[in-house]
Each structure stands twice: as structure tokens, then as C-alpha cells.
Amino acid sequence: MEKAVVFGPMIIFFGIFIILIIAFLGFIVKLISKSKNEDWYGQVIDKKVNEVEDFDSGAKSDHYFLVVKMDNGKTRNIGLSRQLWESFQTGDKLHKPKGQLFPEKS
């Protein structure tokens, strides 16, 4: 009887914890698959860098993204690595083919 009192709440806690981890991983997989299934065309209208400072350690990091005007008229921010960001210039035409995570010059 004492084992059920001690281990019962622990089993429930770890069961809920595992369910939350599985749900989080499923959400990440869904976001990646949604991104891979998109197919769009656009044009780079701006290149931006956001510098972010970690308040705990004081370390700074840069976040690179392109502002892209889509063919349907909407604008969209596309986050990229520094190397990929440097390969694009304002005015470049982009195509993000279905099955890939990042756009390429068209």
C-alpha cells in the first residue's frame, strides 16, 4: 500500500511529462513539414540583422533575415544563417521549392 502512495504520483508525473515531450516534438515536426511543403516566389526588398543580448551572460548574437515581397503582394521575413544571408542581395528573385527548407535564387 505504501509503494502505491509513493510511486503512484511519480508515475503520473512522469507520464504527463513524457506526453508533453512527445507533443512538443510533434509540434516541431509539424512546423518543419509545413515549411517544406510550401512553394513560393518573391523578391528581396531588404536585408536586416537583429542584435540580441542575453541579459544573464551579456553575450550578444546576431539574427539574420531577409524581407521578401511575395508574388501575392504580402511581405514576409525569412530567417537565414549568415552564410546564406550574405549570398542574397536586395532585388534578387527568390524561389522556395517544395521539399526544401530555404529559398534559392531564381
C-alpha positions in Angstrom: 0.0 0.0 0.0 2.8 2.4 0.9 4.5 1.8 -2.5 1.3 2.9 -4.3 1.2 6.1 -2.3 4.9 6.9 -3.1 5.2 5.6 -6.7 1.7 6.5 -7.9 2.2 10.3 -8.1 5.7 9.8 -9.6 4.3 7.5 -12.3 1.6 10.1 -13.1 4.1 12.9 -13.1 6.5 11.2 -15.5 3.6 10.0 -17.7 2.4 13.6 -18.1 6.0 14.8 -18.7 6.5 12.2 -21.4 3.2 13.2 -23.1 4.3 16.9 -23.1 7.7 16.0 -24.6 6.0 13.9 -27.3 3.5 16.7 -28.1 6.4 19.3 -28.3 8.4 17.1 -30.7 5.2 16.5 -32.8 4.7 20.3 -33.0 8.3 20.8 -34.2 7.9 18.1 -36.8 4.7 19.7 -38.0 6.3 23.1 -38.4 9.2 21.7 -40.4 7.0 19.6 -42.6 4.7 22.7 -43.2 7.8 24.8 -44.2 9.0 22.0 -46.5 5.6 21.8 -48.2 5.5 25.5 -49.2 6.3 26.6 -52.7 6.5 30.3 -53.3 8.3 33.1 -55.3 9.3 36.5 -54.2 11.8 39.3 -54.3 14.3 40.5 -51.6 13.3 44.1 -50.7 15.6 44.4 -47.6 18.3 42.6 -45.6 18.3 43.0 -41.8 20.3 42.0 -38.8 18.9 42.0 -35.3 21.5 42.0 -32.5 20.2 40.3 -29.4 21.8 40.5 -26.0 21.5 37.8 -23.4 20.7 39.6 -20.1 22.1 36.8 -17.9 25.5 36.4 -19.6 25.8 39.6 -21.5 26.6 37.7 -24.7 25.4 39.2 -28.0 24.3 37.2 -31.0 23.1 38.3 -34.5 19.9 37.1 -36.2 19.9 37.5 -40.0 16.8 37.7 -42.1 15.5 38.8 -45.5 12.4 40.9 -46.0 10.8 39.3 -49.1 7.8 40.7 -51.1 5.9 37.6 -52.2 4.2 37.4 -55.6 0.8 37.8 -54.0 1.9 41.2 -52.6 2.5 40.3 -49.0 5.8 40.8 -47.2 7.5 38.1 -45.2 10.6 37.8 -43.0 12.8 34.8 -43.8 15.4 33.9 -41.2 18.6 32.5 -42.5 22.2 31.6 -41.5 24.8 34.3 -42.0 26.4 32.5 -45.0 23.1 32.1 -46.8 22.1 35.7 -45.9 25.3 37.0 -47.4 24.6 35.2 -50.7 21.5 37.3 -51.3 21.3 40.9 -52.4 18.4 43.4 -52.4 16.4 42.9 -55.6 17.2 39.2 -56.0 14.3 37.0 -57.1 13.7 34.0 -54.9 12.1 30.7 -55.2 11.4 28.4 -52.3 10.7 25.0 -53.9 8.6 22.4 -52.3 10.7 19.9 -50.3 13.4 22.3 -49.3 13.7 24.4 -46.1 15.3 27.5 -47.6 14.8 29.6 -50.7 17.2 29.9 -53.6 17.9 32.5 -56.3 15.7 32.1 -59.3 
